[in-house]
Amino acid sequence: MDKRYNILPLTQQLDMRQQAIEDVLGHPEWTLPQAIRHLKQTMRLTTAEIAKLSGVALRTLQDIEQERSQGSVQTMNKIFAIVGLKLGVVSLKN
């Protein structure tokens, strides 16, 4: 957890994680970098912590966050897997 914040009880950390997931799912208009930044901020994690948890190189994650790189589907799935999410393809037809 980002050292700028006080340590929270586990139940609050889990609530924050659930809120972050609901926010991302509730905003399909967000870009992937926006979704990653929101997860990071809501869950009070640093970029280095997300990189370590996901197994993605810190520089790669920084490039994605700062929109210098789009990242591959595989990379995005590694990042989103830390909260139990996965990218998918859906039909735009009703």
Summary of the structure (lengths in Angstrom):
residues: 94
radius of gyration: 13.6
end to end distance: 41.4
largest distance: 46.3
contacts: 222
relative contact order: 0.14
helix: 56%
strand: 0%
